[in-house]
Amino acid sequence: MAEINKKRIPYCPLLSAGAPDYRVCLQENCAWWQASTKTCIASVISHNAILDIKQKQGK
């Protein structure tokens, strides 16, 4: 896969899935973008799911 832009522009996890390179996040032009936290909701959901799985494995 191509290298992520050094300017720290986030890549879109939805557009990048299955693509040969990373797709730049559309930010304010994307329905999944949350302006107040400047994050992609899809990234937050997946991060929380990973934390939940790790917590369940620890029990």
Residue frames as qw, qx, qy, qz and C-alpha x, y, z in Angstrom:
[[0.000, 0.888, 0.460, 0.000, 0.00, 0.00, 0.00],
 [0.329, 0.674, -0.049, 0.660, 1.07, 3.56, -0.55],
 [0.384, -0.114, -0.508, 0.762, 2.57, 5.52, 2.28],
 [0.127, -0.845, -0.509, 0.106, 0.21, 7.72, 4.31],
 [0.248, 0.812, 0.022, 0.528, 0.71, 11.43, 3.68],
 [0.537, -0.010, -0.460, 0.707, 3.33, 12.89, 6.01],
 [0.136, -0.374, 0.056, -0.916, 1.08, 15.89, 6.77],
 [0.073, 0.122, 0.859, -0.492, -1.05, 13.58, 8.96],
 [0.572, 0.055, -0.181, -0.798, -4.18, 13.92, 6.86],
 [0.586, -0.072, 0.755, -0.284, -6.27, 10.95, 8.01],
 [0.203, 0.094, -0.814, -0.537, -7.10, 8.24, 5.54],
 [0.706, -0.061, 0.024, -0.706, -10.62, 6.96, 5.09],
 [0.354, -0.196, 0.908, -0.107, -11.05, 3.41, 6.41],
 [0.670, 0.431, 0.513, -0.318, -14.18, 2.90, 4.30],
 [0.575, 0.765, -0.170, -0.235, -12.80, 4.14, 0.98],
 [0.043, 0.670, -0.740, -0.040, -9.43, 2.47, 1.60],
 [0.702, -0.094, 0.678, -0.197, -10.88, -1.01, 2.23],
 [0.789, 0.326, 0.507, 0.119, -9.87, -3.22, -0.67],
 [0.400, 0.911, -0.093, -0.024, -8.10, -0.37, -2.49],
 [0.846, 0.218, -0.169, 0.456, -4.46, -0.77, -3.56],
 [0.339, 0.245, -0.283, 0.863, -3.57, 2.47, -1.77],
 [0.118, -0.486, -0.610, 0.615, -4.92, 4.67, 1.03],
 [0.059, 0.682, 0.469, 0.558, -7.75, 7.08, 0.21],
 [0.137, 0.128, -0.328, 0.926, -7.60, 10.47, 1.86],
 [0.029, -0.559, -0.738, 0.377, -10.41, 11.32, 4.26],
 [0.104, 0.607, 0.436, 0.656, -12.92, 13.79, 2.86],
 [0.175, -0.112, -0.496, 0.843, -13.35, 15.26, 6.35],
 [0.289, 0.313, 0.342, -0.837, -16.20, 17.82, 6.38],
 [0.528, 0.261, -0.421, -0.690, -17.53, 16.45, 3.07],
 [0.389, 0.022, -0.919, -0.055, -18.08, 12.99, 4.54],
 [0.654, -0.490, -0.251, -0.519, -21.19, 11.78, 6.38],
 [0.854, -0.274, -0.384, 0.221, -18.95, 9.79, 8.76],
 [0.411, 0.313, -0.293, 0.804, -16.89, 12.83, 9.83],
 [0.411, -0.786, -0.440, 0.139, -17.53, 14.33, 13.27],
 [0.291, 0.753, -0.067, 0.586, -16.43, 17.97, 13.20],
 [0.489, -0.820, 0.113, -0.274, -16.43, 18.47, 16.98],
 [0.776, -0.485, 0.372, 0.157, -13.74, 15.83, 17.54],
 [0.338, 0.735, -0.495, -0.318, -12.20, 15.96, 14.04],
 [0.290, -0.245, 0.924, 0.049, -12.41, 12.19, 13.70],
 [0.505, 0.043, -0.655, -0.560, -14.07, 9.65, 11.48],
 [0.738, -0.248, 0.293, -0.555, -16.92, 7.85, 13.21],
 [0.938, 0.185, -0.280, -0.088, -15.99, 4.60, 11.44],
 [0.465, 0.436, -0.610, 0.471, -12.53, 4.78, 13.05],
 [0.333, -0.384, 0.501, -0.701, -14.03, 5.44, 16.49],
 [0.895, -0.065, 0.041, -0.440, -16.47, 2.54, 16.15],
 [0.865, 0.266, -0.410, 0.115, -13.73, 0.13, 15.07],
 [0.206, 0.476, -0.609, 0.600, -11.38, 1.32, 17.84],
 [0.561, -0.308, 0.395, -0.659, -14.09, 0.80, 20.46],
 [0.952, 0.065, -0.142, -0.264, -14.85, -2.67, 19.08],
 [0.654, 0.382, -0.563, 0.331, -11.17, -3.64, 19.36],
 [0.105, -0.420, 0.582, -0.688, -11.06, -2.43, 22.96],
 [0.788, -0.164, 0.171, -0.569, -14.23, -4.40, 23.73],
 [0.917, 0.198, -0.345, -0.032, -12.76, -7.58, 22.22],
 [0.410, 0.422, -0.623, 0.515, -9.53, -7.16, 24.19],
 [0.392, -0.367, 0.462, -0.706, -11.49, -6.63, 27.40],
 [0.910, -0.046, 0.013, -0.411, -13.57, -9.78, 26.80],
 [0.804, 0.315, -0.477, 0.163, -10.45, -11.83, 26.07],
 [0.130, 0.486, -0.605, 0.617, -8.93, -10.70, 29.37],
 [0.675, -0.344, 0.240, -0.607, -11.78, -12.22, 31.41]]
